[in-house]
């Protein structure tokens, strides 16, 4: 299993969430209001100087789903270049 971790601009939440649901991914954990700085987008620090925040999605998926998810994120990045979408995977082991 893998954890598929996506970070994106909070302003894009509705369309990003809808795209994942339309692709059949209905089980996830979302964190609202994350702040940070990345290499490909403006900082989102929820301050007057650097307004905005990010959201994150975490999806626990079988290894064979990763390529489908990467394709989805690539499509979203092309459609919404200012959303600052980034995706990461890491190994996941369920312990309970």
Secondary structure, DSSP 8 states (H G I E B T S, - for coil): -EEEEEEEEGGGHHHHHHHHHHTT----EEEEEE-B--SSS--B-SSSSS---EEEEEEEE-GGGHHHHHHHHHHHHHH-GGG--EEEEEE-----
